[in-house]
Amino acid sequence: MKTIVIVGGGYGGVALAKALEKQHHSDDSVRILLIEAKSHFYHTVGGLRAAVQDLDDVVFIPYANVFTSSRHQVVHATVNRFDKKAVYLDSVTQDGGDQIAYDFLVIATGTNYAAPARIECAEMDQGKQQLQQIRQQIKQARHVLIVGGGPVGIELAGELKDANLKDQQVTLIHSQSQLGHPSYMPLKVHHKLVHLMTSHGIQVLLDDKVDLPPSSSGTMVVVPSTPLATSHKGADLSSVDLIVMATGNRPSPQWIQASVPDLLQSDNYVKVKPTLQVDHPDFPNLFVLGDIAGLDEAKLAYRAANGHTPVVAANINTLLTNGTHLKEYKKGIDIMLITFGKSNGVTILPWGIVLGGWMSSLIKSKTLFYDRYWKELNQPVPNSLK
């Protein structure tokens, strides 16, 4: 039997697991194992709204039904390292071992970024407790400082204002002169988003920084024990009583570093070929997809699921059948939708096309694709979403 191991149960990992099962639904000689430390899928696209609204029973989705065949399994463990033959786990599996031999290995571990956009707790109950604590802290805060002006920071600001918490002041500070990054955010979108925020009473500090408390290192939501100093440009932040970090995603490649350090670029993303095999001569059966891949493109959930996954699935199938002609990944068009609460936002399309609140709400802002991902994980859609 050939074993395909996927490490990481995010958007890309789940999409690939389902695609491979469909591809080999009647082939008893192929087994797919999805290794994921968490007991649940956390729908990060909806995580920011869950920071102001009780969506605990919606944003956490069980992995139990990812596969339709019992031949394939979700293994809840952490991979410490791997070599050419096996992955080595931090715990013993239900088969009684702490290692899993593989014929094909896929790295789909994504990147780390701050809660509430992502909740890293291994157990669902712990994750819900963390989210509830963040929600309570936000509800009680009189002045929230969001550090980071990328899509996460902007969307969180919109959710805070949509929650309509009485008398709550919101400030967003960004170290660059433009929101987001010029590679994906045209200047006219920057101006549109600044206007959207300021017209909703959000103070926007651009090309500015703040000296954060030492306790904020590695944390997501910080309650300052003493008043913050003025920003580098002199903005008064002394009334800030809650800091939320939104400074972007970071790879967490320790297990790759412990295995094959040469796989990592200087920025800790994984070296990758156009075939989405890793760029290393000793590992032809090792693939990478999603945010951790060292590709020159915006890191987007739909890109991992809809762009990377078909290429990896097709190439694994080709190698399984001893084929030699592998598909190459070509980056598709850039589409980004930045929400601002339930009824507003900005949709960025190619060729300079920018759509506003009505279309953004219709596509994403209103529903945040909650029901879609319950169906994606083969779970019954909760009544609250019907």
C-alpha positions as CSV (number, residue, x, y, z in Angstrom):
1,M,0.0,0.0,0.0
2,K,1.2,3.5,-0.9
3,T,0.9,6.0,2.0
4,I,0.5,9.8,1.3
5,V,1.1,11.9,4.4
6,I,-0.1,15.5,4.6
7,V,1.2,17.6,7.4
8,G,-1.2,20.4,8.3
9,G,-5.0,20.5,8.3
10,G,-5.6,24.1,7.1
11,Y,-7.4,25.1,4.0
12,G,-4.8,23.6,1.6
13,G,-4.3,20.4,3.6
14,V,-8.0,19.6,3.8
15,A,-8.6,20.4,0.2
16,L,-5.7,18.1,-0.9
17,A,-6.9,15.3,1.4
18,K,-10.3,15.5,-0.1
19,A,-9.0,15.7,-3.7
20,L,-6.7,12.7,-3.2
21,E,-9.5,10.6,-1.7
22,K,-11.8,11.5,-4.6
23,Q,-9.0,10.7,-7.0
24,H,-8.3,7.3,-5.4
25,H,-11.8,6.5,-4.1
26,S,-11.8,2.9,-5.5
27,D,-8.1,2.2,-5.1
28,D,-7.4,0.1,-1.9
29,S,-3.6,0.4,-2.6
30,V,-3.5,4.1,-1.5
31,R,-3.9,5.4,2.0
32,I,-4.0,9.1,3.0
33,L,-3.1,10.3,6.4
34,L,-3.7,13.9,7.4
35,I,-1.6,14.9,10.4
36,E,-2.9,17.8,12.4
37,A,-2.2,18.7,16.0
38,K,-5.6,20.4,16.6
39,S,-8.8,18.4,17.3
40,H,-10.6,20.9,15.1
41,F,-10.4,23.1,12.0
42,Y,-10.4,26.8,12.9
43,H,-12.1,28.8,10.2
44,T,-9.6,31.7,10.2
45,V,-11.5,33.7,7.6
46,G,-14.3,34.1,10.2
47,G,-12.1,34.3,13.3
48,L,-12.0,38.1,13.5
49,R,-15.8,38.3,13.7
50,A,-15.8,35.7,16.4
51,A,-13.7,38.1,18.5
52,V,-16.7,40.4,18.9
53,Q,-19.6,38.0,18.3
54,D,-20.3,34.6,19.9
55,L,-19.6,32.3,17.0
56,D,-17.8,29.5,18.9
57,D,-20.1,26.8,17.6
58,V,-19.5,27.9,14.1
59,V,-15.9,28.9,13.7
60,F,-14.5,25.6,15.2
61,I,-15.3,22.6,12.9
62,P,-14.5,19.0,13.8
63,Y,-12.2,17.0,11.6
64,A,-14.1,13.7,12.2
65,N,-15.7,13.5,8.8
66,V,-13.0,14.8,6.5
67,F,-12.6,11.4,4.9
68,T,-15.5,9.3,3.7
69,S,-13.5,6.0,3.8
70,S,-12.1,4.6,7.1
71,R,-9.0,3.6,5.1
72,H,-7.8,7.2,5.4
73,Q,-7.3,8.9,8.7
74,V,-6.8,12.2,10.5
75,V,-3.9,11.7,13.0
76,H,-3.9,14.3,15.8
77,A,-0.2,14.8,16.6
78,T,2.7,17.1,16.0
79,V,5.5,16.2,13.6
80,N,8.9,16.8,15.2
81,R,11.0,15.9,12.2
82,F,11.1,13.8,9.0
83,D,13.6,12.0,6.8
84,K,13.4,10.3,3.4
85,K,11.3,7.4,4.7
86,A,9.1,8.6,7.7
87,V,7.8,11.4,9.8
88,Y,8.4,11.3,13.6
89,L,5.7,12.4,16.0
90,D,5.5,13.9,19.4
91,S,3.1,11.2,20.6
92,V,2.1,7.6,20.0
93,T,-0.6,7.1,17.3
94,Q,-3.6,4.7,17.7
95,D,-1.5,2.1,15.8
96,G,1.0,2.2,18.6
97,G,3.9,4.0,17.0
98,D,5.5,7.4,17.1
99,Q,6.5,7.4,13.4
100,I,4.7,7.0,10.1
101,A,6.4,5.7,7.0
102,Y,5.4,7.5,3.8
103,D,5.7,7.2,0.1
104,F,4.7,10.8,-0.5
105,L,4.9,13.7,2.0
106,V,3.2,17.1,1.7
107,I,4.1,20.1,3.8
108,A,0.9,22.1,4.3
109,T,1.6,23.6,7.7
110,G,0.8,27.2,6.7
111,T,2.1,30.1,8.8
112,N,1.5,31.5,12.3
113,Y,-0.3,34.7,13.0
114,A,-1.9,36.2,16.0
115,A,-5.3,35.4,17.6
116,P,-8.1,35.9,17.1
117,A,-7.4,35.4,13.4
118,R,-5.9,32.1,14.4
119,I,-6.3,30.0,17.5
120,E,-3.5,27.5,18.1
121,C,-5.0,25.6,21.1
122,A,-4.9,21.8,20.4
123,E,-8.3,21.1,22.0
124,M,-11.6,22.7,20.9
125,D,-12.6,23.5,24.5
126,Q,-9.3,25.3,25.1
127,G,-9.7,27.2,21.8
128,K,-13.2,28.3,22.8
129,Q,-12.0,29.5,26.2
130,Q,-9.3,31.6,24.6
131,L,-11.7,33.1,22.1
132,Q,-14.2,33.9,24.9
133,Q,-11.5,35.6,26.9
134,I,-10.4,37.7,23.9
135,R,-14.1,38.6,23.3
136,Q,-14.6,39.7,26.9
137,Q,-11.4,41.8,26.9
138,I,-12.5,43.5,23.7
139,K,-16.0,44.2,25.1
140,Q,-14.5,45.8,28.2
141,A,-11.9,47.9,26.5
142,R,-12.4,51.6,26.1
143,H,-9.6,52.2,23.7
144,V,-8.3,49.4,21.4
145,L,-5.0,49.8,19.6
146,I,-4.6,47.5,16.5
147,V,-0.9,47.1,15.6
148,G,-0.6,46.4,11.9
149,G,-2.4,47.8,8.8
150,G,-2.6,44.7,6.6
151,P,-5.9,42.9,5.8
152,V,-6.2,41.4,9.3
153,G,-5.8,44.7,11.0
154,I,-8.3,46.5,8.7
155,E,-10.9,43.7,9.0
156,L,-10.6,43.6,12.8
157,A,-11.1,47.3,12.9
158,G,-14.3,46.9,10.8
159,E,-15.6,44.1,13.1
160,L,-15.0,46.3,16.2
161,K,-16.9,49.1,14.7
162,D,-19.7,46.8,13.5
163,A,-20.1,45.5,17.0
164,N,-21.1,49.0,18.0
165,L,-19.5,48.9,21.5
166,K,-20.6,52.1,23.1
167,D,-17.9,54.7,23.5
168,Q,-15.1,52.4,22.4
169,Q,-12.3,54.2,20.6
170,V,-10.3,52.3,18.0
171,T,-6.8,53.2,16.7
172,L,-4.9,51.4,14.0
173,I,-1.1,52.0,13.7
174,H,0.9,50.9,10.7
175,S,4.7,51.3,10.3
176,Q,4.4,51.9,6.5
177,S,3.0,55.0,4.8
178,Q,0.5,52.8,2.9
179,L,-1.9,50.2,4.2
180,G,-1.3,46.6,3.2
181,H,1.5,46.1,0.7
182,P,1.9,47.7,-2.7
183,S,2.2,44.3,-4.3
184,Y,-1.5,43.6,-3.7
185,M,-3.0,46.8,-2.6
186,P,-3.2,49.7,-5.2
187,L,-2.9,53.2,-3.9
188,K,-6.6,53.9,-4.7
189,V,-7.6,51.0,-2.5
190,H,-5.4,52.3,0.3
191,H,-7.2,55.7,0.1
192,K,-10.6,54.0,0.0
193,L,-9.8,52.0,3.1
194,V,-8.4,54.9,5.0
195,H,-11.6,56.9,4.2
196,L,-13.7,53.9,5.3
197,M,-12.0,53.6,8.6
198,T,-11.8,57.3,9.4
199,S,-15.4,57.9,8.4
200,H,-16.3,55.2,11.0
201,G,-14.4,57.1,13.7
202,I,-11.2,55.0,13.6
203,Q,-8.0,56.8,14.2
204,V,-5.4,55.8,11.6
205,L,-1.7,56.4,12.3
206,L,0.5,55.7,9.2
207,D,4.3,55.6,8.9
208,D,4.3,55.4,12.7
209,K,5.3,53.0,15.5
210,V,4.6,52.4,19.1
211,D,6.9,51.0,21.8
212,L,5.0,48.0,23.1
213,P,5.3,46.5,26.6
214,P,7.9,43.8,27.0
215,S,5.1,41.4,27.9
216,S,3.6,41.7,24.3
217,S,6.4,39.6,22.8
218,G,4.9,36.5,21.3
219,T,1.4,37.3,22.5
220,M,-1.8,38.3,20.6
221,V,-3.9,40.4,22.9
222,V,-2.1,42.6,25.5
223,V,-3.5,44.6,28.4
224,P,-0.9,47.2,29.2
225,S,0.0,47.5,32.9
226,T,1.1,51.1,32.5
227,P,0.0,53.8,30.0
228,L,1.7,53.6,26.6
229,A,4.1,56.3,25.6
230,T,3.3,58.5,22.7
231,S,3.9,57.0,19.3
232,H,7.1,57.8,17.5
233,K,5.3,60.7,15.7
234,G,3.8,62.0,18.9
235,A,0.3,60.5,18.9
236,D,-1.2,60.3,22.4
237,L,-1.8,56.6,23.2
238,S,-2.0,56.8,27.0
239,S,-5.7,55.9,27.1
240,V,-5.1,52.6,25.3
241,D,-6.2,49.7,27.5
242,L,-6.0,46.8,25.0
243,I,-3.5,46.1,22.3
244,V,-4.3,43.6,19.5
245,M,-1.4,42.4,17.3
246,A,-2.1,42.2,13.6
247,T,1.4,42.2,12.3
248,G,1.1,39.6,9.6
249,N,2.0,35.9,9.2
250,R,5.3,34.2,10.0
251,P,6.5,30.7,9.1
252,S,7.2,28.3,11.9
253,P,9.7,26.0,10.4
254,Q,11.4,24.4,13.4
255,W,10.4,20.8,12.4
256,I,11.7,21.4,8.9
257,Q,14.9,23.0,10.3
258,A,15.4,19.9,12.5
259,S,14.9,17.6,9.4
260,V,16.5,19.2,6.3
261,P,17.7,22.7,6.9
262,D,18.6,23.1,3.2
263,L,14.8,23.1,2.4
264,L,14.4,26.6,3.9
265,Q,15.0,30.0,2.2
266,S,16.6,32.7,4.2
267,D,13.1,34.0,5.2
268,N,12.2,30.5,6.5
269,Y,9.7,29.7,3.7
270,V,10.2,26.3,1.9
271,K,12.1,26.2,-1.4
272,V,9.8,25.0,-4.1
273,K,9.9,24.0,-7.7
274,P,7.2,25.0,-10.3
275,T,5.9,21.4,-9.9
276,L,5.4,22.2,-6.2
277,Q,7.9,19.6,-5.2
278,V,10.5,20.9,-2.8
279,D,13.6,22.2,-4.4
280,H,16.0,19.5,-3.2
281,P,17.4,16.6,-5.2
282,D,17.0,14.1,-2.4
283,F,13.3,14.5,-2.0
284,P,11.4,14.0,-5.3
285,N,8.3,12.7,-3.4
286,L,8.1,15.7,-1.0
287,F,5.6,18.5,-2.0
288,V,4.7,21.8,-0.4
289,L,1.5,23.9,-0.7
290,G,-0.1,26.8,0.9
291,D,1.4,29.7,2.9
292,I,4.6,27.9,3.8
293,A,5.6,27.6,0.2
294,G,8.3,30.1,-0.9
295,L,6.3,31.4,-3.8
296,D,6.2,35.1,-4.8
297,E,2.5,35.7,-4.3
298,A,0.1,36.9,-1.7
299,K,-0.7,34.3,0.9
300,L,-4.5,33.5,0.4
301,A,-6.6,30.6,1.5
302,Y,-8.3,30.2,-1.8
303,R,-5.0,30.1,-3.6
304,A,-3.8,27.1,-1.5
305,A,-7.1,25.2,-2.0
306,N,-7.8,26.1,-5.6
307,G,-4.4,26.8,-7.1
308,H,-1.9,24.6,-5.4
309,T,-4.0,21.6,-4.5
310,P,-4.9,20.5,-8.1
311,V,-1.2,20.6,-9.1
312,V,0.0,18.6,-6.1
313,A,-2.8,16.0,-6.5
314,A,-2.2,15.6,-10.2
315,N,1.6,15.2,-9.7
316,I,1.3,12.7,-6.9
317,N,-1.1,10.7,-9.1
318,T,1.4,10.9,-12.0
319,L,4.3,9.6,-9.8
320,L,2.1,6.9,-8.3
321,T,1.5,5.5,-11.8
322,N,5.2,5.9,-12.8
323,G,4.5,8.8,-15.1
324,T,7.1,11.5,-15.7
325,H,5.3,14.5,-17.1
326,L,4.4,16.7,-14.1
327,K,2.2,19.7,-14.1
328,E,3.6,23.1,-13.2
329,Y,1.9,25.6,-11.0
330,K,1.2,29.0,-12.5
331,K,-0.1,31.7,-10.3
332,G,-3.6,32.8,-11.1
333,I,-5.1,36.2,-11.1
334,D,-5.0,38.2,-7.9
335,I,-8.3,38.6,-6.2
336,M,-8.5,40.0,-2.6
337,L,-11.6,40.8,-0.6
338,I,-11.1,42.9,2.5
339,T,-14.2,43.0,4.7
340,F,-15.2,45.8,6.9
341,G,-18.0,44.4,9.1
342,K,-21.0,42.6,7.7
343,S,-22.1,45.1,5.0
344,N,-18.9,46.8,3.8
345,G,-15.5,46.1,2.4
346,V,-13.4,46.4,-0.7
347,T,-12.9,43.8,-3.4
348,I,-9.7,44.1,-5.5
349,L,-9.8,42.6,-8.9
350,P,-7.2,42.5,-11.7
351,W,-6.8,45.3,-14.2
352,G,-7.3,47.9,-11.6
353,I,-11.0,47.1,-10.9
354,V,-12.1,47.9,-7.3
355,L,-15.6,47.0,-6.0
356,G,-17.1,48.5,-2.9
357,G,-19.4,47.5,-0.1
358,W,-22.4,46.0,-1.8
359,M,-20.4,43.5,-3.9
360,S,-18.0,42.8,-1.0
361,S,-20.9,42.0,1.3
362,L,-22.6,39.8,-1.3
363,I,-19.4,37.7,-1.9
364,K,-17.9,37.5,1.6
365,S,-18.6,40.1,4.2
366,K,-22.1,38.9,5.2
367,T,-21.4,35.2,5.5
368,L,-17.6,34.8,5.7
369,F,-18.1,31.4,4.0
370,Y,-19.0,29.7,7.3
371,D,-21.5,27.2,5.8
372,R,-19.2,26.4,2.9
373,Y,-16.5,25.1,5.2
374,W,-18.8,23.0,7.3
375,K,-19.8,21.3,4.1
376,E,-16.1,21.2,3.0
377,L,-15.3,19.1,6.1
378,N,-18.4,16.9,5.5
379,Q,-20.2,18.2,8.6
380,P,-23.9,19.1,8.9
381,V,-24.3,22.8,8.7
382,P,-25.3,24.2,12.1
383,N,-28.9,25.5,12.4
384,S,-27.6,29.0,13.2
385,L,-26.2,29.2,9.7
386,K,-29.4,28.0,7.9
